[in-house]
Amino acid sequence: MEINIASQSIIKKETNGSQAIEKRPPSQIINGIERIWVAVRVRFTILIIAWKCYGSLLKAIKTTISLGKFKTAVYGKNQLRRCVKLNNKYYFGIYIPAFPSPVFNRYVQTELNKIQAHHKPVNRLQVLQLAITSSCPMKCEHCFEWKNLNQPGTFTTEELKILIDKFQQDGCAQFHLTGGEPMIKMERIKELVSPAEKTSEFYILSSGLNLTAANAKLLKESGVTGVIVSLDHFDPAIHNIFRGSAHAFDYAINAVRFAQNAGLLTAFSICVTRSFVSKQNLLKYAELARDCGVAFIQLLEPKPVGHYEGKAITLGKEQINLLEKFYLAANFEKKFREYPVIIYHGFHQRRIGCMSGGDRLLYIDSAGNVNACPFCQTKNFHAGKIISGDISIKDISIGGCPVY
């Protein structure tokens, strides 16, 4: 299945056959005085939430300081990292709810509870990554769902609604809807997101396939917060080969523009392979992301699962060191102040451990298996047991990543 979006394309063909991306100004990126003011507001909000949680200003101050130290450990520096402004809200990452919002407040209550227990409502999960279909026409080199692709559907839309409702009842800050390719199931997305409680944010994880201008508008109207679009190279030909589609690059680039025009938050996600990791490539990719106007870049290390199972794809120490240096430089050095914010899970995982494994994040694959995360395919049990009530969400216990 290929979807022709040529009539909507915003990619311009040059006379020499190359492709030029129409640049979008980085108006979403917040630095300077406004960023400092946002930080003051956030810290004051967290302090007030902590005071309400513990009924003691001293305890509130202590836990707020501890939470700040945890954030520093995750980010890598005790320094303000730029954020993104969209629709009068501020975003610090694609795994952190927008500020200010009730979803953000409960997110904070949950993180405070991990430092020192309190009796205010908390989330059972901060993020549930939920595969809503196994269907996908692409043949991506790194696909972690490879063994499940294009198999008969596991859950009906109604069953997926039950799953989402149950996780919302126990508290879940965000749902990241994935697949397969979730945009093939546009009607299903609408049916899942529109009736859901507004106590959670919804993101779509997509290759960009079928993320047309009309569908981007429908996503926004349904209540979706943003889209995380996979783009694995700045070179169109290489990305197309990686994705197994001659149109993959066009899909991805057009998708973020349509999403932005609809008022959705946008991010690029890249699998940083051995052949890709170099200072020059990372900079070129970041420049493309900046020119496309996306808010965030997510760096994912290749893992030996799915289509990569049994292959020697794990990054070496030198490559990891290069990624970490780039991550810190791109997030904190002034020359990158107009670039998207970089998210690199491997950085904090190697320092403070994994935050998946049922602690903050779970992954339910397209076959219905509950996993620690997409890259630790633990297959602990089938999510049908949650739907039937045989397993309570509160009782789910999986454990952290075996690598970190």
C-alpha positions as CSV (number, residue, x, y, z in Angstrom):
1,M,0.0,0.0,0.0
2,E,1.4,3.4,-1.0
3,I,-0.5,6.7,-0.6
4,N,0.1,9.4,-3.2
5,I,0.5,12.7,-1.6
6,A,2.3,14.4,-4.5
7,S,-0.5,17.0,-4.9
8,Q,0.1,18.1,-1.3
9,S,3.8,18.0,-1.2
10,I,5.7,21.0,0.3
11,I,9.1,19.6,-0.9
12,K,10.4,21.5,-3.9
13,K,12.3,19.8,-6.7
14,E,15.4,21.8,-7.8
15,T,16.4,21.8,-11.5
16,N,19.4,19.6,-10.7
17,G,17.1,16.9,-9.3
18,S,17.8,17.5,-5.6
19,Q,15.2,18.3,-3.0
20,A,14.9,21.6,-1.1
21,I,12.9,21.9,2.1
22,E,11.0,25.1,2.5
23,K,12.4,26.5,5.8
24,R,10.1,27.2,8.7
25,P,11.2,29.8,11.3
26,P,11.9,28.3,14.8
27,S,9.3,30.4,16.4
28,Q,8.4,27.7,18.9
29,I,11.8,27.6,20.6
30,I,11.9,29.6,23.8
31,N,15.1,31.0,25.2
32,G,16.3,34.0,27.2
33,I,14.0,36.0,29.5
34,E,10.9,34.1,28.7
35,R,12.6,30.8,29.4
36,I,13.8,32.1,32.8
37,W,10.2,33.3,33.6
38,V,8.8,29.9,32.6
39,A,11.3,28.2,34.9
40,V,10.3,30.4,37.8
41,R,6.6,29.6,37.2
42,V,7.3,25.9,37.0
43,R,9.4,25.8,40.1
44,F,6.7,27.8,42.0
45,T,4.0,25.5,40.7
46,I,5.9,22.4,41.8
47,L,6.5,23.9,45.3
48,I,2.8,24.6,45.7
49,I,1.9,21.1,44.6
50,A,4.5,19.6,47.0
51,W,3.1,21.7,49.8
52,K,-0.4,20.4,49.1
53,C,0.9,16.8,49.0
54,Y,2.8,16.9,52.2
55,G,1.1,19.6,54.3
56,S,4.5,20.9,55.3
57,L,6.6,23.7,53.7
58,L,9.8,22.1,54.8
59,K,9.0,18.7,53.2
60,A,7.8,20.5,50.1
61,I,11.1,22.4,49.8
62,K,13.1,19.2,50.4
63,T,11.2,17.1,47.8
64,T,11.2,19.9,45.3
65,I,15.0,20.1,45.6
66,S,15.3,16.4,45.2
67,L,13.1,16.5,42.1
68,G,15.3,19.2,40.7
69,K,18.4,17.0,41.2
70,F,16.7,14.2,39.5
71,K,15.9,16.4,36.5
72,T,19.5,17.5,36.4
73,A,20.6,13.9,36.3
74,V,18.3,13.2,33.4
75,Y,19.2,16.3,31.4
76,G,22.9,16.0,32.2
77,K,23.5,19.6,33.4
78,N,22.2,22.0,36.1
79,Q,21.4,24.5,33.4
80,L,18.2,25.7,31.8
81,R,17.4,23.8,28.6
82,R,15.3,25.6,26.1
83,C,11.6,24.7,25.8
84,V,8.9,24.9,23.2
85,K,5.8,27.1,23.2
86,L,2.6,26.1,21.4
87,N,-1.0,27.1,21.8
88,N,0.0,29.1,24.9
89,K,1.5,26.1,26.6
90,Y,5.1,25.1,27.2
91,Y,6.7,21.7,26.4
92,F,9.9,20.4,27.9
93,G,9.9,17.0,26.1
94,I,7.6,14.6,24.4
95,Y,7.3,12.5,27.6
96,I,6.4,15.4,29.8
97,P,2.8,16.9,29.7
98,A,2.3,20.5,28.7
99,F,2.7,23.3,31.3
100,P,0.4,24.7,32.7
101,S,-2.2,22.0,32.7
102,P,-3.9,19.6,35.2
103,V,-2.1,16.7,33.4
104,F,1.2,18.4,34.2
105,N,0.2,18.8,37.9
106,R,-0.7,15.2,38.3
107,Y,2.5,14.2,36.5
108,V,4.4,16.2,39.1
109,Q,2.5,14.6,42.0
110,T,3.5,11.2,40.6
111,E,7.2,12.1,40.5
112,L,7.1,13.6,44.0
113,N,5.5,10.4,45.2
114,K,8.5,8.4,43.9
115,I,10.7,10.6,46.1
116,Q,8.5,10.6,49.2
117,A,5.1,8.9,49.4
118,H,2.0,11.1,49.9
119,H,-1.8,10.5,49.6
120,K,-2.7,12.7,46.7
121,P,-3.8,11.1,43.4
122,V,-0.9,9.8,41.3
123,N,-0.5,8.1,37.9
124,R,0.1,4.4,37.6
125,L,2.0,5.1,34.4
126,Q,3.4,8.3,32.9
127,V,3.4,6.8,29.4
128,L,1.6,3.9,27.7
129,Q,2.9,3.1,24.2
130,L,0.0,1.2,22.6
131,A,0.1,-0.4,19.2
132,I,-3.3,0.0,17.7
133,T,-2.6,-2.0,14.5
134,S,-0.1,-4.4,13.0
135,S,-0.7,-3.1,9.5
136,C,2.1,-1.4,7.7
137,P,3.1,-1.3,4.0
138,M,6.7,-0.4,4.8
139,K,9.7,-2.6,5.3
140,C,11.8,-0.7,7.8
141,E,15.3,-1.9,8.4
142,H,15.0,-1.5,12.2
143,C,11.4,-2.4,12.8
144,F,10.9,-3.8,16.3
145,E,7.4,-5.0,15.4
146,W,8.7,-7.0,12.4
147,K,7.4,-10.4,13.6
148,N,3.9,-9.0,14.3
149,L,3.5,-6.9,11.1
150,N,0.4,-7.4,9.0
151,Q,-1.0,-10.2,11.1
152,P,-4.7,-10.5,11.9
153,G,-5.9,-7.8,14.3
154,T,-5.6,-8.6,18.0
155,F,-8.0,-6.1,19.5
156,T,-11.1,-4.5,18.2
157,T,-11.5,-0.7,18.6
158,E,-13.9,-1.3,21.5
159,E,-11.3,-3.4,23.3
160,L,-8.7,-0.8,22.8
161,K,-11.1,1.8,24.2
162,I,-11.5,-0.4,27.3
163,L,-7.7,-0.6,27.7
164,I,-7.3,3.2,27.4
165,D,-10.2,3.7,29.9
166,K,-8.7,1.3,32.4
167,F,-5.3,3.0,32.3
168,Q,-6.9,6.4,32.6
169,Q,-8.8,5.2,35.6
170,D,-5.6,4.3,37.3
171,G,-3.8,7.4,36.0
172,C,-1.8,7.7,32.8
173,A,-0.3,11.0,31.7
174,Q,0.3,10.1,28.1
175,F,-0.7,7.6,25.5
176,H,1.6,7.2,22.5
177,L,-0.4,5.4,19.8
178,T,1.8,3.3,17.5
179,G,1.7,0.2,15.3
180,G,2.4,-0.9,12.6
181,E,1.5,2.4,11.0
182,P,-1.3,4.0,13.1
183,M,-2.2,6.6,10.5
184,I,-3.6,3.8,8.3
185,K,-6.3,3.5,11.0
186,M,-7.4,7.2,11.1
187,E,-11.0,6.3,12.0
188,R,-9.8,4.1,14.8
189,I,-7.6,6.9,16.2
190,K,-10.6,9.3,16.2
191,E,-12.7,6.7,18.0
192,L,-10.0,6.1,20.6
193,V,-9.0,9.7,21.3
194,S,-12.2,11.7,21.0
195,P,-14.2,10.1,23.8
196,A,-11.2,9.6,26.1
197,E,-11.0,11.6,29.3
198,K,-9.0,14.8,29.1
199,T,-6.8,13.6,31.9
200,S,-4.2,12.4,29.4
201,E,-2.3,13.6,26.3
202,F,-2.2,11.6,23.1
203,Y,0.7,11.4,20.7
204,I,0.8,9.6,17.3
205,L,4.0,7.7,16.4
206,S,4.2,7.6,12.6
207,S,6.4,7.3,9.6
208,G,4.3,10.1,8.1
209,L,2.4,7.8,5.8
210,N,-1.2,9.1,5.4
211,L,-0.5,12.0,7.6
212,T,-2.1,14.4,5.1
213,A,-3.3,17.9,5.8
214,A,-6.9,16.7,6.2
215,N,-5.9,13.9,8.6
216,A,-3.7,16.3,10.6
217,K,-6.7,18.5,11.1
218,L,-8.7,15.5,12.2
219,L,-6.0,14.5,14.7
220,K,-6.2,18.0,16.2
221,E,-10.0,18.0,16.3
222,S,-9.9,14.6,18.0
223,G,-7.7,15.8,20.8
224,V,-4.3,14.6,19.8
225,T,-1.4,16.7,21.3
226,G,1.4,15.9,18.8
227,V,3.0,13.6,16.3
228,I,6.4,11.9,16.5
229,V,7.5,11.3,13.0
230,S,10.3,8.8,12.1
231,L,13.0,10.3,9.9
232,D,16.2,8.2,9.9
233,H,18.4,10.3,7.6
234,F,18.7,13.7,6.2
235,D,19.4,12.2,2.8
236,P,16.1,11.3,1.1
237,A,17.5,8.3,-0.9
238,I,19.1,6.7,2.2
239,H,16.0,7.2,4.3
240,N,13.8,5.7,1.6
241,I,16.0,2.6,1.4
242,F,16.0,2.3,5.2
243,R,12.2,2.5,5.3
244,G,11.6,0.3,2.2
245,S,9.5,2.9,0.4
246,A,10.4,5.3,-2.4
247,H,8.1,8.0,-0.8
248,A,9.2,7.6,2.9
249,F,11.1,10.9,3.0
250,D,8.3,12.9,1.4
251,Y,5.8,11.3,3.8
252,A,7.9,12.4,6.8
253,I,8.7,15.9,5.7
254,N,5.2,16.7,4.6
255,A,3.7,15.1,7.7
256,V,5.4,17.5,10.1
257,R,4.4,20.5,8.0
258,F,0.7,19.4,7.9
259,A,0.8,18.7,11.6
260,Q,2.3,22.1,12.4
261,N,-0.3,23.8,10.3
262,A,-3.0,22.0,12.2
263,G,-1.5,23.2,15.6
264,L,0.0,19.9,16.6
265,L,3.4,19.6,18.4
266,T,6.0,17.9,16.1
267,A,9.1,15.8,16.7
268,F,11.5,13.8,14.6
269,S,12.6,10.4,15.8
270,I,15.8,8.7,14.4
271,C,17.4,5.3,14.8
272,V,21.1,6.3,15.0
273,T,22.8,3.4,13.3
274,R,26.5,2.7,13.3
275,S,26.9,4.0,9.8
276,F,25.1,7.3,10.7
277,V,26.8,8.3,13.9
278,S,29.3,11.1,13.1
279,K,29.5,14.7,14.2
280,Q,28.8,15.9,10.6
281,N,25.7,13.7,10.2
282,L,24.2,14.6,13.5
283,L,24.7,18.3,12.7
284,K,23.2,18.0,9.3
285,Y,20.2,16.1,10.7
286,A,19.7,18.8,13.4
287,E,19.9,21.5,10.8
288,L,17.2,19.7,8.7
289,A,15.0,19.4,11.8
290,R,15.5,23.1,12.6
291,D,14.6,24.1,9.1
292,C,11.4,21.9,9.2
293,G,10.4,23.7,12.5
294,V,10.0,20.6,14.6
295,A,10.2,21.0,18.4
296,F,12.1,17.9,19.4
297,I,14.5,15.3,18.1
298,Q,14.5,11.9,19.6
299,L,17.7,9.8,19.3
300,L,17.1,6.1,19.6
301,E,19.9,3.5,19.6
302,P,19.4,0.4,17.5
303,K,18.6,-2.7,19.5
304,P,18.8,-6.4,18.5
305,V,15.0,-7.0,18.4
306,G,12.5,-7.4,15.6
307,H,14.1,-7.0,12.2
308,Y,17.5,-6.4,13.9
309,E,17.4,-9.6,15.9
310,G,20.6,-11.5,15.7
311,K,22.4,-8.7,13.9
312,A,25.5,-6.8,15.1
313,I,24.0,-3.4,15.3
314,T,24.7,-2.2,18.8
315,L,26.7,1.0,19.0
316,G,30.3,1.0,20.2
317,K,31.7,3.1,23.1
318,E,33.2,5.7,20.8
319,Q,29.8,6.2,19.0
320,I,28.0,6.5,22.3
321,N,30.5,9.0,23.6
322,L,30.0,11.1,20.4
323,L,26.2,10.9,20.8
324,E,26.4,12.1,24.4
325,K,28.7,15.0,23.5
326,F,26.3,16.0,20.8
327,Y,23.3,15.7,23.1
328,L,24.9,18.0,25.7
329,A,26.2,20.5,23.1
330,A,23.0,20.7,21.1
331,N,20.9,21.2,24.2
332,F,23.0,23.7,26.2
333,E,25.4,25.6,23.9
334,K,24.2,29.0,22.7
335,K,25.0,28.4,19.0
336,F,22.2,25.8,19.1
337,R,19.6,28.1,20.7
338,E,17.3,27.9,17.6
339,Y,17.6,24.2,17.2
340,P,15.1,21.6,18.4
341,V,15.5,20.1,21.9
342,I,17.3,16.8,21.8
343,I,16.0,13.7,23.7
344,Y,18.4,10.9,24.2
345,H,17.2,8.1,26.5
346,G,20.6,6.3,26.5
347,F,22.2,9.3,28.2
348,H,20.1,9.1,31.4
349,Q,19.7,5.3,31.2
350,R,23.4,4.8,31.6
351,R,23.5,7.1,34.6
352,I,20.3,6.6,36.6
353,G,18.8,3.5,35.1
354,C,15.8,2.8,32.9
355,M,12.4,4.5,33.5
356,S,10.4,2.0,31.6
357,G,9.6,-1.6,32.7
358,G,6.2,-0.6,34.3
359,D,7.8,2.1,36.4
360,R,6.9,5.1,34.2
361,L,6.4,3.4,30.8
362,L,4.9,0.2,29.4
363,Y,4.6,-1.0,25.8
364,I,1.7,-3.1,24.5
365,D,2.6,-4.5,21.1
366,S,0.3,-5.2,18.2
367,A,0.0,-8.8,19.2
368,G,-1.3,-7.7,22.6
369,N,1.7,-8.5,24.6
370,V,2.7,-6.3,27.6
371,N,6.4,-5.4,27.4
372,A,8.8,-3.4,29.5
373,C,9.3,-1.2,26.4
374,P,9.5,-1.6,22.6
375,F,13.2,-2.6,22.8
376,C,12.9,-5.0,25.8
377,Q,10.3,-7.3,24.4
378,T,9.6,-9.2,27.7
379,K,6.1,-10.4,26.7
380,N,5.1,-10.7,30.4
381,F,1.5,-11.4,29.8
382,H,-1.3,-10.6,27.3
383,A,-3.2,-7.3,27.6
384,G,-6.4,-9.2,27.1
385,K,-6.1,-10.1,30.8
386,I,-6.4,-6.4,31.6
387,I,-9.4,-6.0,29.4
388,S,-11.1,-9.0,31.1
389,G,-10.2,-7.8,34.6
390,D,-8.1,-10.9,35.3
391,I,-5.1,-8.6,35.9
392,S,-5.3,-5.2,37.7
393,I,-3.2,-2.4,36.3
394,K,-2.2,-1.6,39.8
395,D,-0.7,-5.0,40.2
396,I,1.4,-5.0,37.0
397,S,5.0,-5.7,37.9
398,I,7.6,-6.2,35.1
399,G,11.0,-4.7,36.2
400,G,13.5,-2.5,34.6
401,C,15.6,-2.9,31.5
402,P,18.0,-5.8,31.7
403,V,20.7,-3.8,29.8
404,Y,20.7,-0.7,32.0
